[in-house]
Amino acid sequence: MSRSLRIEYEGAFYHVIQRGTERKNVFKEDRDKKRLLKYINIAHERYQILIHSYCVMDNHYHFLIETPQANIAKTMHYINASYAIYYNTKYRRVGPLFQGRYKSVLVEADEYLHYVSKYIHLNPVKAKKVKNPVEYKWSSCSYYLNNEVFPKWLEKERVLGYFGSGKRERIRRYKEFLEMEDEVDITKENTYKGVILGDKGFIDAIVRKYIDEVEDNEVPSLKRLKRIKEVGRYEIEKIIRRYERNEKEIRKILIYMIRKKSSKSLKEIAEEIGGISYWGVGKVCKRMDGRLEKTNVYKTIRKVEKDIALIMSKVQT
């Protein structure tokens, strides 16, 4: 029988998302949310896991979780199974409570931990539950920004440490970080195949160590994670110049095609191209998507894509 792929190692960080079946509410009242947090506390004692940020909504939850002992699967099985038994007993129901297995994205901590934390804390704001994330009772945001006694399983200093040395400075700057409007969703734009959030070096190291040696028939979804050879920046630029002469357009199309045809993060693309920030790379890609309806741009992109596909077919054979 085939198995699902889970990347586990000591000290790993994950953004875990679990939704109710058919996206129905699985937390009907505050006591239900409180019960889930109780199981987190038990999991902390049993498996030594740490939660860096969390948010429990009515029909799903988010955890930013660290596993010092390489046991994300055991941890999540315990939390979800325990809560499902509690919920089904309380509300006299039968059948699966959650929508399939939990989704977990392996996170490169040093580069992206604070972005995931922000994404989690802004969930209630995006859902229009509250205007200010600190107002939402069932997330870790108030523990970050207020001087409150926090659960022993909540580790907030790792994230706050990115924002200064003094306690007040950290809180102030993290608050400003939450209030900053992002034109680009960093957590989405830098997630590789929906499984790994990190820069190319991190992704390559994880794939090389935990994926390349696994047989495809053991994990059906493995093929989409296998490393493939990528067309380099200068090859792409050479192709673009066959169809476009305007230097500004060449630069924009080059940024767009590198983003689309490689596993490089926004930051890595910015460093390779030069003279642009990763925010700028994200904006260029977003605007290019909007311009694809224009005939000339669409035709150019299609020609470039066909030429790249031809090169890749020769590489793979």
DRENDO-1510 file (C-alpha; in Angstrom, 1 decimal, always signed):
<recs>
REC; n; res; u; v; w
REC; 1; MET; +0.0; +0.0; +0.0 .
REC; 2; SER; +1.4; +3.4; -0.9 .
REC; 3; ARG; +2.0; +6.0; +1.8 .
REC; 4; SER; +1.9; +9.8; +1.9 .
REC; 5; LEU; +5.0; +11.8; +2.0 .
REC; 6; ARG; +6.0; +13.4; +5.3 .
REC; 7; ILE; +9.4; +15.1; +5.7 .
REC; 8; GLU; +10.5; +14.7; +9.3 .
REC; 9; TYR; +13.7; +15.6; +11.1 .
REC; 10; GLU; +14.8; +16.9; +14.4 .
REC; 11; GLY; +14.3; +20.7; +14.8 .
REC; 12; ALA; +12.0; +21.0; +11.8 .
REC; 13; PHE; +9.4; +23.8; +11.5 .
REC; 14; TYR; +6.0; +23.4; +9.9 .
REC; 15; HIS; +3.0; +25.5; +9.0 .
REC; 16; VAL; +0.2; +23.1; +9.7 .
REC; 17; ILE; -3.4; +23.7; +8.4 .
REC; 18; GLN; -6.4; +21.5; +9.2 .
REC; 19; ARG; -9.9; +22.1; +7.9 .
REC; 20; GLY; -13.2; +20.6; +8.9 .
REC; 21; THR; -14.8; +18.2; +6.5 .
REC; 22; GLU; -16.6; +20.0; +3.6 .
REC; 23; ARG; -15.2; +23.2; +5.4 .
REC; 24; LYS; -17.9; +22.9; +8.0 .
REC; 25; ASN; -17.5; +24.4; +11.5 .
REC; 26; VAL; -15.7; +22.0; +13.8 .
REC; 27; PHE; -15.4; +24.5; +16.7 .
REC; 28; LYS; -19.0; +25.4; +17.6 .
REC; 29; GLU; -18.2; +27.2; +20.8 .
REC; 30; ASP; -15.3; +28.6; +22.8 .
REC; 31; ARG; -15.1; +25.4; +24.9 .
REC; 32; ASP; -14.3; +23.5; +21.8 .
REC; 33; LYS; -11.4; +25.8; +20.9 .
REC; 34; LYS; -10.2; +25.5; +24.5 .
REC; 35; ARG; -10.3; +21.8; +24.3 .
REC; 36; LEU; -8.1; +21.8; +21.2 .
REC; 37; LEU; -5.5; +23.9; +23.0 .
REC; 38; LYS; -5.7; +21.4; +25.9 .
REC; 39; TYR; -4.6; +18.7; +23.5 .
REC; 40; ILE; -1.7; +20.9; +22.3 .
REC; 41; ASN; -0.6; +21.2; +25.9 .
REC; 42; ILE; -0.6; +17.4; +26.2 .
REC; 43; ALA; +1.2; +17.0; +22.9 .
REC; 44; HIS; +3.9; +19.4; +24.2 .
REC; 45; GLU; +4.4; +17.3; +27.3 .
REC; 46; ARG; +4.3; +14.0; +25.4 .
REC; 47; TYR; +6.2; +14.9; +22.2 .
REC; 48; GLN; +8.1; +18.1; +23.3 .
REC; 49; ILE; +6.6; +20.1; +20.4 .
REC; 50; LEU; +6.6; +23.9; +20.5 .
REC; 51; ILE; +4.0; +26.2; +19.0 .
REC; 52; HIS; +5.4; +29.5; +17.7 .
REC; 53; SER; +2.1; +30.9; +16.5 .
REC; 54; TYR; -1.4; +29.6; +16.2 .
REC; 55; CYS; -5.0; +30.5; +15.3 .
REC; 56; VAL; -8.1; +28.5; +15.8 .
REC; 57; MET; -11.0; +29.6; +13.5 .
REC; 58; ASP; -14.5; +28.1; +13.4 .
REC; 59; ASN; -13.8; +25.6; +10.6 .
REC; 60; HIS; -10.1; +25.3; +10.6 .
REC; 61; TYR; -6.9; +26.0; +12.5 .
REC; 62; HIS; -3.3; +27.0; +11.8 .
REC; 63; PHE; -0.2; +26.0; +13.8 .
REC; 64; LEU; +3.4; +27.1; +13.3 .
REC; 65; ILE; +5.0; +24.1; +15.0 .
REC; 66; GLU; +8.5; +23.0; +15.9 .
REC; 67; THR; +9.4; +19.4; +16.4 .
REC; 68; PRO; +12.7; +18.9; +18.3 .
REC; 69; GLN; +12.2; +15.1; +18.1 .
REC; 70; ALA; +11.2; +14.6; +14.4 .
REC; 71; ASN; +7.6; +13.5; +15.2 .
REC; 72; ILE; +5.2; +15.7; +13.3 .
REC; 73; ALA; +3.0; +12.8; +12.2 .
REC; 74; LYS; +2.6; +11.3; +15.7 .
REC; 75; THR; +1.9; +14.7; +17.1 .
REC; 76; MET; -0.8; +15.7; +14.6 .
REC; 77; HIS; -2.3; +12.2; +14.8 .
REC; 78; TYR; -2.7; +12.6; +18.5 .
REC; 79; ILE; -4.1; +16.1; +18.4 .
REC; 80; ASN; -6.6; +15.4; +15.6 .
REC; 81; ALA; -7.7; +12.0; +16.8 .
REC; 82; SER; -8.2; +13.2; +20.4 .
REC; 83; TYR; -10.2; +16.2; +19.3 .
REC; 84; ALA; -12.3; +14.2; +16.9 .
REC; 85; ILE; -13.3; +11.7; +19.6 .
REC; 86; TYR; -14.2; +14.6; +21.9 .
REC; 87; TYR; -16.2; +16.4; +19.3 .
REC; 88; ASN; -18.1; +13.3; +18.0 .
REC; 89; THR; -19.0; +12.3; +21.5 .
REC; 90; LYS; -20.1; +15.7; +22.6 .
REC; 91; TYR; -22.3; +16.4; +19.5 .
REC; 92; ARG; -23.4; +12.7; +19.0 .
REC; 93; ARG; -22.1; +12.4; +15.5 .
REC; 94; VAL; -20.1; +9.8; +13.6 .
REC; 95; GLY; -17.7; +9.9; +10.7 .
REC; 96; PRO; -14.6; +11.8; +9.8 .
REC; 97; LEU; -14.4; +15.3; +11.4 .
REC; 98; PHE; -11.5; +16.8; +9.4 .
REC; 99; GLN; -11.1; +17.2; +5.6 .
REC; 100; GLY; -8.5; +14.5; +4.9 .
REC; 101; ARG; -5.0; +14.6; +6.4 .
REC; 102; TYR; -3.6; +17.8; +7.7 .
REC; 103; LYS; -1.6; +20.0; +5.3 .
REC; 104; SER; +1.9; +20.7; +6.4 .
REC; 105; VAL; +4.5; +23.0; +4.8 .
REC; 106; LEU; +8.1; +22.6; +5.9 .
REC; 107; VAL; +9.5; +26.1; +6.7 .
REC; 108; GLU; +13.0; +27.5; +6.4 .
REC; 109; ALA; +13.0; +29.1; +9.8 .
REC; 110; ASP; +15.6; +31.8; +9.6 .
REC; 111; GLU; +14.1; +33.3; +6.4 .
REC; 112; TYR; +10.3; +32.8; +6.7 .
REC; 113; LEU; +9.3; +32.0; +10.2 .
REC; 114; HIS; +8.1; +35.6; +10.9 .
REC; 115; TYR; +6.2; +35.7; +7.6 .
REC; 116; VAL; +4.2; +32.5; +8.5 .
REC; 117; SER; +3.5; +34.0; +11.9 .
REC; 118; LYS; +2.1; +37.1; +10.3 .
REC; 119; TYR; +0.0; +35.1; +7.9 .
REC; 120; ILE; -1.5; +33.1; +10.8 .
REC; 121; HIS; -2.2; +36.1; +13.0 .
REC; 122; LEU; -3.9; +38.0; +10.2 .
REC; 123; ASN; -6.3; +35.1; +9.5 .
REC; 124; PRO; -9.2; +36.5; +11.6 .
REC; 125; VAL; -8.7; +39.9; +10.0 .
REC; 126; LYS; -9.0; +38.5; +6.5 .
REC; 127; ALA; -12.0; +36.5; +7.6 .
REC; 128; LYS; -13.5; +39.8; +8.9 .
REC; 129; LYS; -13.8; +38.4; +12.5 .
REC; 130; VAL; -11.9; +41.4; +13.9 .
REC; 131; LYS; -10.3; +44.6; +12.6 .
REC; 132; ASN; -7.2; +44.2; +14.7 .
REC; 133; PRO; -5.5; +40.8; +15.1 .
REC; 134; VAL; -4.8; +41.3; +18.7 .
REC; 135; GLU; -8.5; +41.4; +19.4 .
REC; 136; TYR; -9.0; +37.8; +18.4 .
REC; 137; LYS; -9.2; +35.6; +21.5 .
REC; 138; TRP; -8.2; +32.3; +19.9 .
REC; 139; SER; -4.8; +33.1; +18.4 .
REC; 140; SER; -1.4; +33.8; +19.9 .
REC; 141; CYS; -1.3; +37.4; +18.7 .
REC; 142; SER; -2.4; +38.9; +22.0 .
REC; 143; TYR; +0.4; +37.0; +23.7 .
REC; 144; TYR; +2.9; +38.6; +21.3 .
REC; 145; LEU; +1.7; +42.1; +21.7 .
REC; 146; ASN; +0.4; +42.3; +25.3 .
REC; 147; ASN; +2.1; +41.6; +28.5 .
REC; 148; GLU; +0.1; +38.4; +29.3 .
REC; 149; VAL; +1.0; +35.1; +30.9 .
REC; 150; PHE; +1.3; +32.7; +27.9 .
REC; 151; PRO; +1.1; +28.9; +27.7 .
REC; 152; LYS; +4.3; +27.0; +28.4 .
REC; 153; TRP; +4.0; +25.4; +24.9 .
REC; 154; LEU; +4.0; +28.8; +23.2 .
REC; 155; GLU; +7.5; +29.9; +22.0 .
REC; 156; LYS; +7.2; +33.5; +20.8 .
REC; 157; GLU; +10.7; +34.8; +21.4 .
REC; 158; ARG; +12.1; +33.1; +18.2 .
REC; 159; VAL; +9.8; +35.2; +16.0 .
REC; 160; LEU; +10.1; +38.4; +18.1 .
REC; 161; GLY; +13.9; +38.0; +18.0 .
REC; 162; TYR; +13.8; +39.1; +14.3 .
REC; 163; PHE; +12.5; +42.5; +15.4 .
REC; 164; GLY; +15.2; +43.9; +17.7 .
REC; 165; SER; +16.9; +43.3; +21.0 .
REC; 166; GLY; +14.8; +45.1; +23.6 .
REC; 167; LYS; +11.4; +43.8; +24.6 .
REC; 168; ARG; +9.5; +47.0; +23.8 .
REC; 169; GLU; +11.3; +47.4; +20.5 .
REC; 170; ARG; +10.5; +43.9; +19.5 .
REC; 171; ILE; +6.8; +44.2; +20.3 .
REC; 172; ARG; +6.5; +47.6; +18.6 .
REC; 173; ARG; +8.3; +46.5; +15.4 .
REC; 174; TYR; +6.3; +43.2; +15.2 .
REC; 175; LYS; +3.1; +45.2; +15.5 .
REC; 176; GLU; +4.2; +47.5; +12.7 .
REC; 177; PHE; +5.1; +44.3; +10.7 .
REC; 178; LEU; +1.5; +43.0; +11.1 .
REC; 179; GLU; +0.1; +46.4; +10.1 .
REC; 180; MET; +2.2; +46.6; +6.9 .
REC; 181; GLU; +0.2; +45.9; +3.8 .
REC; 182; ASP; +1.8; +43.3; +1.6 .
REC; 183; GLU; +1.4; +43.5; -2.2 .
REC; 184; VAL; +2.8; +40.0; -2.4 .
REC; 185; ASP; +2.0; +36.9; -0.2 .
REC; 186; ILE; +5.6; +35.9; +0.6 .
REC; 187; THR; +4.5; +32.6; +2.1 .
REC; 188; LYS; +2.6; +31.6; -1.1 .
REC; 189; GLU; +5.2; +33.0; -3.6 .
REC; 190; ASN; +8.1; +31.1; -2.0 .
REC; 191; THR; +6.4; +27.7; -1.4 .
REC; 192; TYR; +7.8; +25.0; -3.6 .
REC; 193; LYS; +5.2; +22.5; -4.9 .
REC; 194; GLY; +3.0; +23.3; -1.9 .
REC; 195; VAL; +5.3; +21.4; +0.4 .
REC; 196; ILE; +8.4; +23.4; +1.2 .
REC; 197; LEU; +8.7; +27.1; +2.1 .
REC; 198; GLY; +12.3; +28.3; +1.6 .
REC; 199; ASP; +15.0; +29.6; -0.7 .
REC; 200; LYS; +16.5; +27.4; -3.4 .
REC; 201; GLY; +19.4; +26.2; -1.3 .
REC; 202; PHE; +17.1; +25.0; +1.5 .
REC; 203; ILE; +14.7; +23.3; -1.0 .
REC; 204; ASP; +17.6; +21.5; -2.8 .
REC; 205; ALA; +19.1; +20.3; +0.5 .
REC; 206; ILE; +15.7; +18.9; +1.7 .
REC; 207; VAL; +14.9; +17.3; -1.7 .
REC; 208; ARG; +18.3; +15.7; -1.9 .
REC; 209; LYS; +18.3; +14.3; +1.6 .
REC; 210; TYR; +14.7; +13.3; +2.1 .
REC; 211; ILE; +13.1; +12.8; -1.4 .
REC; 212; ASP; +15.6; +11.8; -4.1 .
REC; 213; GLU; +16.4; +8.4; -2.4 .
REC; 214; VAL; +12.7; +7.5; -2.0 .
REC; 215; GLU; +11.2; +5.3; -4.8 .
REC; 216; ASP; +8.3; +6.8; -6.7 .
REC; 217; ASN; +6.1; +3.8; -6.2 .
REC; 218; GLU; +6.4; +4.3; -2.4 .
REC; 219; VAL; +5.0; +7.8; -2.6 .
REC; 220; PRO; +2.7; +8.5; -5.6 .
REC; 221; SER; +3.0; +12.2; -5.2 .
REC; 222; LEU; +6.8; +12.1; -5.2 .
REC; 223; LYS; +7.4; +12.8; -8.9 .
REC; 224; ARG; +6.2; +16.4; -8.5 .
REC; 225; LEU; +8.9; +16.9; -5.8 .
REC; 226; LYS; +11.8; +15.4; -7.7 .
REC; 227; ARG; +14.5; +17.9; -8.8 .
REC; 228; ILE; +14.6; +18.6; -12.5 .
REC; 229; LYS; +17.2; +20.5; -14.4 .
REC; 230; GLU; +16.3; +24.1; -14.9 .
REC; 231; VAL; +17.0; +26.4; -17.8 .
REC; 232; GLY; +19.4; +29.1; -16.6 .
REC; 233; ARG; +18.8; +32.8; -16.5 .
REC; 234; TYR; +21.1; +33.6; -19.5 .
REC; 235; GLU; +19.5; +30.9; -21.6 .
REC; 236; ILE; +16.0; +32.3; -20.9 .
REC; 237; GLU; +17.2; +35.9; -21.7 .
REC; 238; LYS; +18.7; +34.7; -25.0 .
REC; 239; ILE; +15.4; +33.2; -25.9 .
REC; 240; ILE; +13.5; +36.3; -25.0 .
REC; 241; ARG; +15.7; +38.5; -27.1 .
REC; 242; ARG; +14.6; +36.5; -30.2 .
REC; 243; TYR; +11.2; +38.0; -29.8 .
REC; 244; GLU; +11.6; +41.3; -27.9 .
REC; 245; ARG; +14.0; +44.2; -28.4 .
REC; 246; ASN; +12.7; +46.7; -25.8 .
REC; 247; GLU; +15.2; +46.4; -22.8 .
REC; 248; LYS; +12.6; +47.2; -20.2 .
REC; 249; GLU; +10.2; +44.6; -21.6 .
REC; 250; ILE; +13.0; +42.0; -21.8 .
REC; 251; ARG; +13.8; +42.6; -18.1 .
REC; 252; LYS; +10.2; +42.2; -17.0 .
REC; 253; ILE; +9.6; +39.1; -19.1 .
REC; 254; LEU; +12.9; +37.6; -17.8 .
REC; 255; ILE; +11.9; +38.1; -14.2 .
REC; 256; TYR; +8.5; +36.6; -14.9 .
REC; 257; MET; +9.9; +33.6; -16.7 .
REC; 258; ILE; +12.6; +32.8; -14.1 .
REC; 259; ARG; +9.8; +32.9; -11.5 .
REC; 260; LYS; +7.6; +30.7; -13.5 .
REC; 261; LYS; +10.2; +28.2; -14.8 .
REC; 262; SER; +12.4; +27.7; -11.7 .
REC; 263; SER; +12.2; +26.9; -8.0 .
REC; 264; LYS; +14.0; +30.1; -7.1 .
REC; 265; SER; +12.4; +32.4; -4.4 .
REC; 266; LEU; +11.6; +36.1; -5.0 .
REC; 267; LYS; +14.7; +36.9; -2.9 .
REC; 268; GLU; +17.0; +34.8; -5.1 .
REC; 269; ILE; +15.6; +36.2; -8.3 .
REC; 270; ALA; +16.1; +39.7; -7.0 .
REC; 271; GLU; +19.7; +38.9; -6.2 .
REC; 272; GLU; +20.3; +37.3; -9.6 .
REC; 273; ILE; +18.7; +40.1; -11.6 .
REC; 274; GLY; +20.1; +43.0; -9.5 .
REC; 275; GLY; +18.7; +46.4; -9.0 .
REC; 276; ILE; +15.4; +45.2; -7.7 .
REC; 277; SER; +14.0; +44.0; -4.3 .
REC; 278; TYR; +12.1; +40.8; -3.8 .
REC; 279; TRP; +9.0; +42.9; -3.3 .
REC; 280; GLY; +9.7; +44.4; -6.8 .
REC; 281; VAL; +10.0; +40.9; -8.3 .
REC; 282; GLY; +6.6; +40.0; -6.8 .
REC; 283; LYS; +5.0; +43.1; -8.2 .
REC; 284; VAL; +6.5; +42.5; -11.7 .
REC; 285; CYS; +5.2; +39.0; -11.8 .
REC; 286; LYS; +1.8; +40.1; -10.6 .
REC; 287; ARG; +1.5; +42.8; -13.2 .
REC; 288; MET; +2.7; +40.4; -15.9 .
REC; 289; ASP; -0.1; +38.0; -15.1 .
REC; 290; GLY; -2.5; +40.9; -15.6 .
REC; 291; ARG; -0.9; +41.8; -18.9 .
REC; 292; LEU; -1.2; +38.4; -20.4 .
REC; 293; GLU; -4.6; +39.3; -21.9 .
REC; 294; LYS; -2.7; +41.8; -24.2 .
REC; 295; THR; -2.1; +40.0; -27.5 .
REC; 296; ASN; +1.6; +41.0; -28.0 .
REC; 297; VAL; +2.7; +40.1; -24.5 .
REC; 298; TYR; +0.8; +36.8; -24.6 .
REC; 299; LYS; +2.3; +35.8; -27.9 .
REC; 300; THR; +5.8; +36.6; -26.7 .
REC; 301; ILE; +5.4; +34.6; -23.5 .
REC; 302; ARG; +3.9; +31.6; -25.4 .
REC; 303; LYS; +6.9; +31.6; -27.9 .
REC; 304; VAL; +9.4; +31.8; -25.0 .
REC; 305; GLU; +7.6; +29.0; -23.1 .
REC; 306; LYS; +7.7; +26.7; -26.2 .
REC; 307; ASP; +11.4; +27.3; -26.7 .
REC; 308; ILE; +12.1; +26.5; -23.1 .
REC; 309; ALA; +10.0; +23.4; -23.3 .
REC; 310; LEU; +12.0; +22.3; -26.3 .
REC; 311; ILE; +15.3; +22.7; -24.5 .
REC; 312; MET; +13.9; +20.9; -21.4 .
REC; 313; SER; +12.7; +17.9; -23.5 .
REC; 314; LYS; +16.2; +17.5; -24.9 .
REC; 315; VAL; +17.7; +17.7; -21.4 .
REC; 316; GLN; +15.4; +15.1; -20.0 .
REC; 317; THR; +15.9; +12.6; -22.8 .
</recs>
